[in-house]
Amino acid sequence: MIPGKRPSHPTFRRSFLFAIQGFRTAVRQERNIKVMLGGAAFALVMGIVLRIDALSWAVVLLCCAVVIMAELFNTAVETVVDLVSPEFHPLAGRAKDIAAAAVWLLCVVVAVVGAVVFARALMS
C-alpha cells in the first residue's frame, strides 16, 4: 500500500481474477513455468499409468504444486529486482541467483521424492 493513500481492497472475486491473470502472464512469458508444468503433467501421467495409491497421489500433487509455486515466487522476485534495478547491479544479480537456487534445490528434492514414489509403485 502506498503511504498516505486510503486503502481500497479489491473484492474476493477481483483478487481471484488478478491471481489467474498473474498465472497466465507467467505461463505466457516464462519458459521455466512451462517446463515445470510439463514435468507436472508427466508426473500425473506416470501416476495414472503406474496406478499409484492415494498417499502417493497426495505426495505427487503436493510436490508438483510446490515446485510451480516456487517458480512463480522466483519469477516475482526477478520481476521486482528488474523493476528496482533495471541496470546490472551485483546485489540484484545475487538476489536473482539465490531465488533461482531455491527453486533448483526444491526441484532436486522433488525429483528424489518422485523417484521414491514411482520406484515403489514399479516394485509393487
A tleap script that builds the chain and sets N, CA, C and O, in Angstrom:
source leaprc.protein.ff14SB
mol = sequence {
  NMET ILE PRO GLY LYS ARG PRO SER HIE PRO
  THR PHE ARG ARG SER PHE LEU PHE ALA ILE
  GLN GLY PHE ARG THR ALA VAL ARG GLN GLU
  ARG ASN ILE LYS VAL MET LEU GLY GLY ALA
  ALA PHE ALA LEU VAL MET GLY ILE VAL LEU
  ARG ILE ASP ALA LEU SER TRP ALA VAL VAL
  LEU LEU CYS CYS ALA VAL VAL ILE MET ALA
  GLU LEU PHE ASN THR ALA VAL GLU THR VAL
  VAL ASP LEU VAL SER PRO GLU PHE HIE PRO
  LEU ALA GLY ARG ALA LYS ASP ILE ALA ALA
  ALA ALA VAL TRP LEU LEU CYS VAL VAL VAL
  ALA VAL VAL GLY ALA VAL VAL PHE ALA ARG
  ALA LEU MET CSER
}
set mol.1.N position { 0.841 -1.175 0.000 }
set mol.1.CA position { 0.000 0.000 0.000 }
set mol.1.C position { 0.887 1.238 0.000 }
set mol.1.O position { 1.928 1.258 0.657 }
set mol.2.N position { 0.487 2.253 -0.721 }
set mol.2.CA position { 1.237 3.498 -0.815 }
set mol.2.C position { 0.915 4.355 0.409 }
set mol.2.O position { -0.259 4.585 0.702 }
set mol.3.N position { 1.948 4.839 1.139 }
set mol.3.CA position { 1.685 5.675 2.319 }
set mol.3.C position { 0.862 6.910 1.951 }
set mol.3.O position { 1.100 7.552 0.927 }
set mol.4.N position { -0.097 7.223 2.798 }
set mol.4.CA position { -0.938 8.383 2.572 }
set mol.4.C position { -2.160 8.110 1.710 }
set mol.4.O position { -3.045 8.959 1.606 }
set mol.5.N position { -2.218 6.953 1.100 }
set mol.5.CA position { -3.381 6.588 0.274 }
set mol.5.C position { -4.405 5.876 1.146 }
set mol.5.O position { -4.057 5.141 2.070 }
set mol.6.N position { -5.667 6.111 0.832 }
set mol.6.CA position { -6.733 5.412 1.528 }
set mol.6.C position { -6.763 3.963 1.033 }
set mol.6.O position { -6.797 3.718 -0.173 }
set mol.7.N position { -6.752 3.017 1.952 }
set mol.7.CA position { -6.736 1.618 1.495 }
set mol.7.C position { -8.043 1.238 0.807 }
set mol.7.O position { -9.133 1.490 1.321 }
set mol.8.N position { -7.910 0.641 -0.340 }
set mol.8.CA position { -9.091 0.116 -1.029 }
set mol.8.C position { -8.724 -1.279 -1.496 }
set mol.8.O position { -7.876 -1.450 -2.372 }
set mol.9.N position { -9.349 -2.248 -0.920 }
set mol.9.CA position { -9.050 -3.636 -1.235 }
set mol.9.C position { -10.028 -4.142 -2.276 }
set mol.9.O position { -11.226 -3.868 -2.202 }
set mol.10.N position { -9.511 -4.888 -3.251 }
set mol.10.CA position { -10.418 -5.439 -4.263 }
set mol.10.C position { -11.307 -6.516 -3.642 }
set mol.10.O position { -10.987 -7.090 -2.601 }
set mol.11.N position { -12.400 -6.764 -4.292 }
set mol.11.CA position { -13.298 -7.817 -3.824 }
set mol.11.C position { -12.593 -9.162 -3.939 }
set mol.11.O position { -11.570 -9.282 -4.613 }
set mol.12.N position { -13.144 -10.165 -3.282 }
set mol.12.CA position { -12.569 -11.513 -3.343 }
set mol.12.C position { -12.528 -11.987 -4.789 }
set mol.12.O position { -11.537 -12.574 -5.225 }
set mol.13.N position { -13.591 -11.736 -5.525 }
set mol.13.CA position { -13.651 -12.166 -6.923 }
set mol.13.C position { -12.560 -11.499 -7.757 }
set mol.13.O position { -11.890 -12.161 -8.549 }
set mol.14.N position { -12.381 -10.181 -7.578 }
set mol.14.CA position { -11.335 -9.471 -8.336 }
set mol.14.C position { -9.948 -9.968 -7.943 }
set mol.14.O position { -9.074 -10.092 -8.800 }
set mol.15.N position { -9.734 -10.254 -6.656 }
set mol.15.CA position { -8.445 -10.786 -6.214 }
set mol.15.C position { -8.166 -12.124 -6.889 }
set mol.15.O position { -7.044 -12.393 -7.319 }
set mol.16.N position { -9.186 -12.947 -6.976 }
set mol.16.CA position { -9.059 -14.248 -7.626 }
set mol.16.C position { -8.716 -14.062 -9.104 }
set mol.16.O position { -7.864 -14.771 -9.639 }
set mol.17.N position { -9.376 -13.117 -9.758 }
set mol.17.CA position { -9.100 -12.845 -11.170 }
set mol.17.C position { -7.686 -12.290 -11.380 }
set mol.17.O position { -7.041 -12.601 -12.381 }
set mol.18.N position { -7.204 -11.468 -10.437 }
set mol.18.CA position { -5.826 -10.984 -10.521 }
set mol.18.C position { -4.844 -12.150 -10.425 }
set mol.18.O position { -3.835 -12.179 -11.130 }
set mol.19.N position { -5.144 -13.114 -9.545 }
set mol.19.CA position { -4.274 -14.283 -9.400 }
set mol.19.C position { -4.241 -15.098 -10.694 }
set mol.19.O position { -3.175 -15.544 -11.120 }
set mol.20.N position { -5.385 -15.290 -11.310 }
set mol.20.CA position { -5.439 -16.021 -12.585 }
set mol.20.C position { -4.668 -15.255 -13.652 }
set mol.20.O position { -3.934 -15.850 -14.442 }
set mol.21.N position { -4.833 -13.949 -13.675 }
set mol.21.CA position { -4.103 -13.115 -14.635 }
set mol.21.C position { -2.595 -13.256 -14.427 }
set mol.21.O position { -1.845 -13.351 -15.399 }
set mol.22.N position { -2.151 -13.269 -13.188 }
set mol.22.CA position { -0.728 -13.431 -12.897 }
set mol.22.C position { -0.208 -14.781 -13.358 }
set mol.22.O position { 0.887 -14.872 -13.913 }
set mol.23.N position { -0.988 -15.829 -13.131 }
set mol.23.CA position { -0.584 -17.166 -13.568 }
set mol.23.C position { -0.496 -17.230 -15.089 }
set mol.23.O position { 0.466 -17.763 -15.641 }
set mol.24.N position { -1.493 -16.691 -15.752 }
set mol.24.CA position { -1.495 -16.699 -17.220 }
set mol.24.C position { -0.313 -15.913 -17.778 }
set mol.24.O position { 0.309 -16.334 -18.754 }
set mol.25.N position { -0.003 -14.781 -17.166 }
set mol.25.CA position { 1.140 -13.980 -17.605 }
set mol.25.C position { 2.433 -14.768 -17.444 }
set mol.25.O position { 3.274 -14.772 -18.343 }
set mol.26.N position { 2.595 -15.425 -16.317 }
set mol.26.CA position { 3.809 -16.213 -16.082 }
set mol.26.C position { 3.925 -17.348 -17.095 }
set mol.26.O position { 5.010 -17.612 -17.611 }
set mol.27.N position { 2.805 -18.023 -17.381 }
set mol.27.CA position { 2.841 -19.130 -18.341 }
set mol.27.C position { 3.193 -18.618 -19.738 }
set mol.27.O position { 3.933 -19.273 -20.471 }
set mol.28.N position { 2.669 -17.459 -20.103 }
set mol.28.CA position { 2.953 -16.901 -21.433 }
set mol.28.C position { 4.393 -16.427 -21.567 }
set mol.28.O position { 4.996 -16.567 -22.631 }
set mol.29.N position { 4.945 -15.871 -20.504 }
set mol.29.CA position { 6.223 -15.172 -20.627 }
set mol.29.C position { 7.425 -15.928 -20.073 }
set mol.29.O position { 8.558 -15.585 -20.409 }
set mol.30.N position { 7.223 -16.931 -19.248 }
set mol.30.CA position { 8.346 -17.590 -18.582 }
set mol.30.C position { 8.503 -19.028 -19.051 }
set mol.30.O position { 7.604 -19.851 -18.874 }
set mol.31.N position { 9.650 -19.324 -19.650 }
set mol.31.CA position { 9.924 -20.672 -20.148 }
set mol.31.C position { 9.919 -21.700 -19.013 }
set mol.31.O position { 9.388 -22.799 -19.175 }
set mol.32.N position { 10.506 -21.348 -17.866 }
set mol.32.CA position { 10.633 -22.317 -16.784 }
set mol.32.C position { 9.285 -22.759 -16.222 }
set mol.32.O position { 9.148 -23.899 -15.779 }
set mol.33.N position { 8.296 -21.878 -16.234 }
set mol.33.CA position { 6.959 -22.274 -15.776 }
set mol.33.C position { 6.423 -23.364 -16.708 }
set mol.33.O position { 5.827 -24.342 -16.256 }
set mol.34.N position { 6.638 -23.184 -17.993 }
set mol.34.CA position { 6.185 -24.195 -18.956 }
set mol.34.C position { 6.889 -25.528 -18.716 }
set mol.34.O position { 6.265 -26.586 -18.797 }
set mol.35.N position { 8.186 -25.476 -18.421 }
set mol.35.CA position { 8.938 -26.697 -18.128 }
set mol.35.C position { 8.368 -27.371 -16.883 }
set mol.35.O position { 8.177 -28.587 -16.866 }
set mol.36.N position { 8.099 -26.590 -15.850 }
set mol.36.CA position { 7.549 -27.141 -14.596 }
set mol.36.C position { 6.165 -27.743 -14.834 }
set mol.36.O position { 5.853 -28.805 -14.296 }
set mol.37.N position { 5.345 -27.082 -15.624 }
set mol.37.CA position { 4.016 -27.624 -15.933 }
set mol.37.C position { 4.132 -28.910 -16.739 }
set mol.37.O position { 3.351 -29.840 -16.538 }
set mol.38.N position { 5.098 -28.971 -17.648 }
set mol.38.CA position { 5.349 -30.195 -18.402 }
set mol.38.C position { 5.782 -31.332 -17.493 }
set mol.38.O position { 5.331 -32.467 -17.647 }
set mol.39.N position { 6.659 -31.023 -16.545 }
set mol.39.CA position { 7.077 -32.030 -15.566 }
set mol.39.C position { 5.923 -32.511 -14.722 }
set mol.39.O position { 5.819 -33.701 -14.427 }
set mol.40.N position { 5.054 -31.597 -14.329 }
set mol.40.CA position { 3.879 -31.976 -13.540 }
set mol.40.C position { 2.950 -32.871 -14.364 }
set mol.40.O position { 2.425 -33.862 -13.856 }
set mol.41.N position { 2.753 -32.519 -15.627 }
set mol.41.CA position { 1.902 -33.346 -16.498 }
set mol.41.C position { 2.494 -34.746 -16.644 }
set mol.41.O position { 1.766 -35.738 -16.610 }
set mol.42.N position { 3.822 -34.824 -16.807 }
set mol.42.CA position { 4.491 -36.124 -16.905 }
set mol.42.C position { 4.281 -36.940 -15.625 }
set mol.42.O position { 3.986 -38.133 -15.685 }
set mol.43.N position { 4.435 -36.289 -14.474 }
set mol.43.CA position { 4.244 -36.982 -13.193 }
set mol.43.C position { 2.807 -37.484 -13.054 }
set mol.43.O position { 2.581 -38.587 -12.556 }
set mol.44.N position { 1.841 -36.686 -13.489 }
set mol.44.CA position { 0.439 -37.101 -13.403 }
set mol.44.C position { 0.166 -38.295 -14.311 }
set mol.44.O position { -0.522 -39.236 -13.915 }
set mol.45.N position { 0.699 -38.257 -15.515 }
set mol.45.CA position { 0.525 -39.386 -16.440 }
set mol.45.C position { 1.171 -40.640 -15.855 }
set mol.45.O position { 0.584 -41.721 -15.902 }
set mol.46.N position { 2.381 -40.497 -15.305 }
set mol.46.CA position { 3.054 -41.652 -14.705 }
set mol.46.C position { 2.252 -42.201 -13.524 }
set mol.46.O position { 2.192 -43.413 -13.318 }
set mol.47.N position { 1.647 -41.315 -12.760 }
set mol.47.CA position { 0.817 -41.764 -11.640 }
set mol.47.C position { -0.366 -42.581 -12.110 }
set mol.47.O position { -0.734 -43.578 -11.489 }
set mol.48.N position { -0.963 -42.148 -13.220 }
set mol.48.CA position { -2.099 -42.892 -13.779 }
set mol.48.C position { -1.635 -44.235 -14.327 }
set mol.48.O position { -2.252 -45.267 -14.065 }
set mol.49.N position { -0.545 -44.218 -15.086 }
set mol.49.CA position { -0.032 -45.449 -15.699 }
set mol.49.C position { 0.364 -46.478 -14.634 }
set mol.49.O position { 0.073 -47.667 -14.762 }
set mol.50.N position { 1.036 -45.990 -13.573 }
set mol.50.CA position { 1.509 -46.898 -12.524 }
set mol.50.C position { 0.467 -47.176 -11.447 }
set mol.50.O position { 0.707 -47.968 -10.536 }
set mol.51.N position { -0.674 -46.534 -11.550 }
set mol.51.CA position { -1.768 -46.727 -10.595 }
set mol.51.C position { -1.299 -46.572 -9.145 }
set mol.51.O position { -1.462 -47.469 -8.318 }
set mol.52.N position { -0.717 -45.416 -8.870 }
set mol.52.CA position { -0.203 -45.171 -7.529 }
set mol.52.C position { -1.357 -45.032 -6.535 }
set mol.52.O position { -2.479 -44.693 -6.911 }
set mol.53.N position { -1.061 -45.298 -5.262 }
set mol.53.CA position { -2.088 -45.253 -4.219 }
set mol.53.C position { -2.395 -43.809 -3.817 }
set mol.53.O position { -1.744 -42.872 -4.278 }
set mol.54.N position { -3.394 -43.647 -2.954 }
set mol.54.CA position { -3.878 -42.312 -2.575 }
set mol.54.C position { -2.797 -41.475 -1.892 }
set mol.54.O position { -2.668 -40.283 -2.174 }
set mol.55.N position { -2.030 -42.081 -1.009 }
set mol.55.CA position { -0.978 -41.326 -0.328 }
set mol.55.C position { 0.095 -40.876 -1.325 }
set mol.55.O position { 0.595 -39.754 -1.235 }
set mol.56.N position { 0.442 -41.731 -2.252 }
set mol.56.CA position { 1.413 -41.356 -3.287 }
set mol.56.C position { 0.873 -40.230 -4.156 }
set mol.56.O position { 1.619 -39.331 -4.544 }
set mol.57.N position { -0.424 -40.275 -4.464 }
set mol.57.CA position { -1.040 -39.180 -5.228 }
set mol.57.C position { -0.922 -37.867 -4.459 }
set mol.57.O position { -0.610 -36.825 -5.036 }
set mol.58.N position { -1.173 -37.926 -3.154 }
set mol.58.CA position { -1.070 -36.709 -2.348 }
set mol.58.C position { 0.348 -36.146 -2.401 }
set mol.58.O position { 0.533 -34.936 -2.534 }
set mol.59.N position { 1.342 -37.015 -2.298 }
set mol.59.CA position { 2.734 -36.583 -2.335 }
set mol.59.C position { 3.068 -35.989 -3.703 }
set mol.59.O position { 3.669 -34.918 -3.783 }
set mol.60.N position { 2.683 -36.675 -4.774 }
set mol.60.CA position { 2.982 -36.200 -6.133 }
set mol.60.C position { 2.305 -34.853 -6.391 }
set mol.60.O position { 2.941 -33.926 -6.893 }
set mol.61.N position { 1.040 -34.742 -6.054 }
set mol.61.CA position { 0.322 -33.481 -6.288 }
set mol.61.C position { 0.909 -32.337 -5.471 }
set mol.61.O position { 1.053 -31.219 -5.967 }
set mol.62.N position { 1.245 -32.621 -4.224 }
set mol.62.CA position { 1.841 -31.588 -3.378 }
set mol.62.C position { 3.196 -31.151 -3.940 }
set mol.62.O position { 3.495 -29.958 -3.991 }
set mol.63.N position { 4.005 -32.110 -4.357 }
set mol.63.CA position { 5.313 -31.776 -4.939 }
set mol.63.C position { 5.146 -30.930 -6.202 }
set mol.63.O position { 5.847 -29.934 -6.378 }
set mol.64.N position { 4.236 -31.317 -7.068 }
set mol.64.CA position { 4.007 -30.547 -8.302 }
set mol.64.C position { 3.590 -29.117 -7.975 }
set mol.64.O position { 4.105 -28.165 -8.561 }
set mol.65.N position { 2.661 -28.971 -7.045 }
set mol.65.CA position { 2.173 -27.640 -6.690 }
set mol.65.C position { 3.273 -26.784 -6.074 }
set mol.65.O position { 3.391 -25.602 -6.395 }
set mol.66.N position { 4.076 -27.372 -5.195 }
set mol.66.CA position { 5.128 -26.605 -4.525 }
set mol.66.C position { 6.197 -26.150 -5.520 }
set mol.66.O position { 6.689 -25.026 -5.420 }
set mol.67.N position { 6.559 -26.997 -6.467 }
set mol.67.CA position { 7.551 -26.601 -7.467 }
set mol.67.C position { 7.021 -25.457 -8.323 }
set mol.67.O position { 7.743 -24.495 -8.586 }
set mol.68.N position { 5.773 -25.552 -8.756 }
set mol.68.CA position { 5.197 -24.480 -9.583 }
set mol.68.C position { 5.081 -23.190 -8.770 }
set mol.68.O position { 5.351 -22.104 -9.283 }
set mol.69.N position { 4.684 -23.311 -7.514 }
set mol.69.CA position { 4.613 -22.122 -6.654 }
set mol.69.C position { 5.993 -21.485 -6.474 }
set mol.69.O position { 6.123 -20.262 -6.525 }
set mol.70.N position { 7.007 -22.301 -6.264 }
set mol.70.CA position { 8.360 -21.772 -6.094 }
set mol.70.C position { 8.816 -21.039 -7.351 }
set mol.70.O position { 9.448 -19.985 -7.268 }
set mol.71.N position { 8.497 -21.592 -8.500 }
set mol.71.CA position { 8.871 -20.931 -9.754 }
set mol.71.C position { 8.112 -19.607 -9.921 }
set mol.71.O position { 8.666 -18.632 -10.430 }
set mol.72.N position { 6.854 -19.576 -9.495 }
set mol.72.CA position { 6.097 -18.318 -9.536 }
set mol.72.C position { 6.711 -17.281 -8.599 }
set mol.72.O position { 6.824 -16.110 -8.960 }
set mol.73.N position { 7.113 -17.706 -7.388 }
set mol.73.CA position { 7.776 -16.784 -6.463 }
set mol.73.C position { 9.097 -16.289 -7.058 }
set mol.73.O position { 9.421 -15.105 -6.958 }
set mol.74.N position { 9.848 -17.186 -7.668 }
set mol.74.CA position { 11.108 -16.800 -8.295 }
set mol.74.C position { 10.868 -15.771 -9.398 }
set mol.74.O position { 11.608 -14.794 -9.516 }
set mol.75.N position { 9.843 -15.994 -10.195 }
set mol.75.CA position { 9.502 -15.046 -11.257 }
set mol.75.C position { 9.134 -13.692 -10.665 }
set mol.75.O position { 9.528 -12.652 -11.192 }
set mol.76.N position { 8.379 -13.703 -9.571 }
set mol.76.CA position { 8.002 -12.446 -8.914 }
set mol.76.C position { 9.236 -11.721 -8.384 }
set mol.76.O position { 9.357 -10.506 -8.542 }
set mol.77.N position { 10.151 -12.459 -7.756 }
set mol.77.CA position { 11.382 -11.849 -7.244 }
set mol.77.C position { 12.183 -11.235 -8.391 }
set mol.77.O position { 12.646 -10.099 -8.291 }
set mol.78.N position { 12.345 -11.981 -9.471 }
set mol.78.CA position { 13.105 -11.468 -10.611 }
set mol.78.C position { 12.447 -10.222 -11.209 }
set mol.78.O position { 13.138 -9.288 -11.613 }
set mol.79.N position { 11.129 -10.210 -11.263 }
set mol.79.CA position { 10.411 -9.057 -11.808 }
set mol.79.C position { 10.616 -7.825 -10.936 }
set mol.79.O position { 10.861 -6.734 -11.451 }
set mol.80.N position { 10.518 -7.990 -9.624 }
set mol.80.CA position { 10.710 -6.855 -8.717 }
set mol.80.C position { 12.153 -6.363 -8.770 }
set mol.80.O position { 12.396 -5.156 -8.775 }
set mol.81.N position { 13.105 -7.282 -8.810 }
set mol.81.CA position { 14.511 -6.883 -8.909 }
set mol.81.C position { 14.751 -6.106 -10.197 }
set mol.81.O position { 15.445 -5.090 -10.185 }
set mol.82.N position { 14.188 -6.572 -11.303 }
set mol.82.CA position { 14.330 -5.853 -12.569 }
set mol.82.C position { 13.690 -4.470 -12.501 }
set mol.82.O position { 14.180 -3.526 -13.121 }
set mol.83.N position { 12.611 -4.350 -11.759 }
set mol.83.CA position { 11.938 -3.057 -11.616 }
set mol.83.C position { 12.802 -2.069 -10.840 }
set mol.83.O position { 12.970 -0.924 -11.260 }
set mol.84.N position { 13.348 -2.508 -9.717 }
set mol.84.CA position { 14.095 -1.582 -8.864 }
set mol.84.C position { 15.541 -1.399 -9.316 }
set mol.84.O position { 16.195 -0.435 -8.920 }
set mol.85.N position { 16.043 -2.314 -10.141 }
set mol.85.CA position { 17.418 -2.211 -10.615 }
set mol.85.C position { 17.486 -2.592 -12.091 }
set mol.85.O position { 17.975 -3.670 -12.427 }
set mol.86.N position { 16.995 -1.709 -12.987 }
set mol.86.CA position { 16.976 -2.043 -14.408 }
set mol.86.C position { 18.380 -2.251 -14.990 }
set mol.86.O position { 18.554 -3.044 -15.915 }
set mol.87.N position { 19.372 -1.548 -14.457 }
set mol.87.CA position { 20.745 -1.774 -14.902 }
set mol.87.C position { 21.360 -2.845 -14.004 }
set mol.87.O position { 20.887 -3.083 -12.893 }
set mol.88.N position { 22.414 -3.485 -14.494 }
set mol.88.CA position { 23.025 -4.566 -13.722 }
set mol.88.C position { 23.630 -4.021 -12.435 }
set mol.88.O position { 24.316 -2.999 -12.422 }
set mol.89.N position { 23.351 -4.739 -11.361 }
set mol.89.CA position { 23.971 -4.454 -10.071 }
set mol.89.C position { 24.295 -5.798 -9.434 }
set mol.89.O position { 23.472 -6.712 -9.485 }
set mol.90.N position { 25.482 -5.940 -8.834 }
set mol.90.CA position { 25.857 -7.233 -8.264 }
set mol.90.C position { 24.855 -7.758 -7.234 }
set mol.90.O position { 24.603 -8.962 -7.183 }
set mol.91.N position { 24.287 -6.881 -6.421 }
set mol.91.CA position { 23.307 -7.330 -5.420 }
set mol.91.C position { 22.013 -7.798 -6.081 }
set mol.91.O position { 21.381 -8.744 -5.611 }
set mol.92.N position { 21.620 -7.139 -7.166 }
set mol.92.CA position { 20.427 -7.573 -7.898 }
set mol.92.C position { 20.672 -8.957 -8.484 }
set mol.92.O position { 19.807 -9.829 -8.410 }
set mol.93.N position { 21.843 -9.155 -9.062 }
set mol.93.CA position { 22.192 -10.467 -9.603 }
set mol.93.C position { 22.225 -11.528 -8.525 }
set mol.93.O position { 21.772 -12.652 -8.741 }
set mol.94.N position { 22.763 -11.176 -7.353 }
set mol.94.CA position { 22.816 -12.127 -6.246 }
set mol.94.C position { 21.414 -12.523 -5.798 }
set mol.94.O position { 21.149 -13.701 -5.561 }
set mol.95.N position { 20.519 -11.552 -5.682 }
set mol.95.CA position { 19.144 -11.849 -5.258 }
set mol.95.C position { 18.467 -12.800 -6.248 }
set mol.95.O position { 17.790 -13.748 -5.850 }
set mol.96.N position { 18.657 -12.532 -7.529 }
set mol.96.CA position { 18.046 -13.395 -8.553 }
set mol.96.C position { 18.666 -14.793 -8.535 }
set mol.96.O position { 17.961 -15.790 -8.689 }
set mol.97.N position { 19.979 -14.863 -8.349 }
set mol.97.CA position { 20.644 -16.168 -8.300 }
set mol.97.C position { 20.190 -16.985 -7.093 }
set mol.97.O position { 19.992 -18.195 -7.201 }
set mol.98.N position { 20.028 -16.335 -5.955 }
set mol.98.CA position { 19.598 -17.040 -4.746 }
set mol.98.C position { 18.167 -17.542 -4.901 }
set mol.98.O position { 17.857 -18.662 -4.496 }
set mol.99.N position { 17.294 -16.724 -5.484 }
set mol.99.CA position { 15.917 -17.168 -5.716 }
set mol.99.C position { 15.892 -18.359 -6.668 }
set mol.99.O position { 15.137 -19.309 -6.458 }
set mol.100.N position { 16.712 -18.313 -7.710 }
set mol.100.CA position { 16.785 -19.432 -8.655 }
set mol.100.C position { 17.357 -20.676 -7.971 }
set mol.100.O position { 16.913 -21.791 -8.248 }
set mol.101.N position { 18.335 -20.495 -7.084 }
set mol.101.CA position { 18.918 -21.626 -6.362 }
set mol.101.C position { 17.880 -22.316 -5.471 }
set mol.101.O position { 17.895 -23.538 -5.323 }
set mol.102.N position { 16.989 -21.533 -4.884 }
set mol.102.CA position { 15.936 -22.116 -4.053 }
set mol.102.C position { 15.038 -23.031 -4.888 }
set mol.102.O position { 14.672 -24.119 -4.445 }
set mol.103.N position { 14.689 -22.590 -6.085 }
set mol.103.CA position { 13.860 -23.415 -6.969 }
set mol.103.C position { 14.630 -24.659 -7.397 }
set mol.103.O position { 14.073 -25.756 -7.421 }
set mol.104.N position { 15.896 -24.495 -7.732 }
set mol.104.CA position { 16.721 -25.635 -8.148 }
set mol.104.C position { 16.810 -26.684 -7.048 }
set mol.104.O position { 16.633 -27.875 -7.305 }
set mol.105.N position { 17.088 -26.241 -5.816 }
set mol.105.CA position { 17.185 -27.171 -4.694 }
set mol.105.C position { 15.869 -27.909 -4.470 }
set mol.105.O position { 15.856 -29.119 -4.240 }
set mol.106.N position { 14.776 -27.178 -4.538 }
set mol.106.CA position { 13.466 -27.810 -4.394 }
set mol.106.C position { 13.241 -28.847 -5.482 }
set mol.106.O position { 12.727 -29.931 -5.206 }
set mol.107.N position { 13.616 -28.532 -6.705 }
set mol.107.CA position { 13.447 -29.477 -7.813 }
set mol.107.C position { 14.272 -30.740 -7.609 }
set mol.107.O position { 13.815 -31.835 -7.936 }
set mol.108.N position { 15.482 -30.603 -7.074 }
set mol.108.CA position { 16.306 -31.775 -6.787 }
set mol.108.C position { 15.616 -32.667 -5.758 }
set mol.108.O position { 15.532 -33.882 -5.937 }
set mol.109.N position { 15.125 -32.060 -4.686 }
set mol.109.CA position { 14.446 -32.825 -3.641 }
set mol.109.C position { 13.181 -33.482 -4.192 }
set mol.109.O position { 12.915 -34.646 -3.895 }
set mol.110.N position { 12.411 -32.764 -4.978 }
set mol.110.CA position { 11.184 -33.311 -5.558 }
set mol.110.C position { 11.508 -34.448 -6.522 }
set mol.110.O position { 10.760 -35.423 -6.594 }
set mol.111.N position { 12.596 -34.342 -7.253 }
set mol.111.CA position { 12.998 -35.433 -8.144 }
set mol.111.C position { 13.306 -36.698 -7.339 }
set mol.111.O position { 12.937 -37.798 -7.749 }
set mol.112.N position { 13.972 -36.546 -6.213 }
set mol.112.CA position { 14.256 -37.703 -5.350 }
set mol.112.C position { 12.959 -38.290 -4.804 }
set mol.112.O position { 12.775 -39.507 -4.800 }
set mol.113.N position { 12.073 -37.432 -4.348 }
set mol.113.CA position { 10.778 -37.900 -3.850 }
set mol.113.C position { 10.020 -38.629 -4.957 }
set mol.113.O position { 9.454 -39.697 -4.723 }
set mol.114.N position { 10.006 -38.062 -6.151 }
set mol.114.CA position { 9.335 -38.708 -7.279 }
set mol.114.C position { 9.946 -40.061 -7.594 }
set mol.114.O position { 9.226 -41.019 -7.875 }
set mol.115.N position { 11.267 -40.146 -7.551 }
set mol.115.CA position { 11.933 -41.429 -7.809 }
set mol.115.C position { 11.524 -42.460 -6.773 }
set mol.115.O position { 11.296 -43.619 -7.119 }
set mol.116.N position { 11.426 -42.071 -5.526 }
set mol.116.CA position { 10.997 -42.999 -4.470 }
set mol.116.C position { 9.563 -43.439 -4.687 }
set mol.116.O position { 9.258 -44.629 -4.615 }
set mol.117.N position { 8.680 -42.485 -4.951 }
set mol.117.CA position { 7.256 -42.807 -5.151 }
set mol.117.C position { 7.069 -43.731 -6.339 }
set mol.117.O position { 6.367 -44.737 -6.239 }
set mol.118.N position { 7.688 -43.403 -7.459 }
set mol.118.CA position { 7.469 -44.206 -8.668 }
set mol.118.C position { 8.226 -45.523 -8.621 }
set mol.118.O position { 7.748 -46.515 -9.171 }
set mol.119.N position { 9.385 -45.568 -7.988 }
set mol.119.CA position { 10.089 -46.848 -7.821 }
set mol.119.C position { 9.277 -47.806 -6.962 }
set mol.119.O position { 9.194 -49.002 -7.244 }
set mol.120.N position { 8.682 -47.261 -5.913 }
set mol.120.CA position { 7.815 -48.084 -5.036 }
set mol.120.C position { 6.628 -48.625 -5.818 }
set mol.120.O position { 6.237 -49.778 -5.642 }
set mol.121.N position { 6.057 -47.794 -6.680 }
set mol.121.CA position { 4.908 -48.227 -7.485 }
set mol.121.C position { 5.324 -49.296 -8.499 }
set mol.121.O position { 4.565 -50.224 -8.777 }
set mol.122.N position { 6.523 -49.161 -9.044 }
set mol.122.CA position { 7.014 -50.147 -10.009 }
set mol.122.C position { 7.285 -51.505 -9.352 }
set mol.122.O position { 7.121 -52.551 -9.981 }
set mol.123.N position { 7.698 -51.477 -8.088 }
set mol.123.CA position { 8.039 -52.711 -7.375 }
set mol.123.C position { 6.828 -53.454 -6.843 }
set mol.123.O position { 6.922 -54.629 -6.490 }
set mol.124.N position { 5.710 -52.784 -6.785 }
set mol.124.CA position { 4.525 -53.471 -6.237 }
set mol.124.C position { 3.637 -54.059 -7.316 }
set mol.124.O position { 2.610 -54.663 -7.008 }
savepdb mol mol.pdb
quit
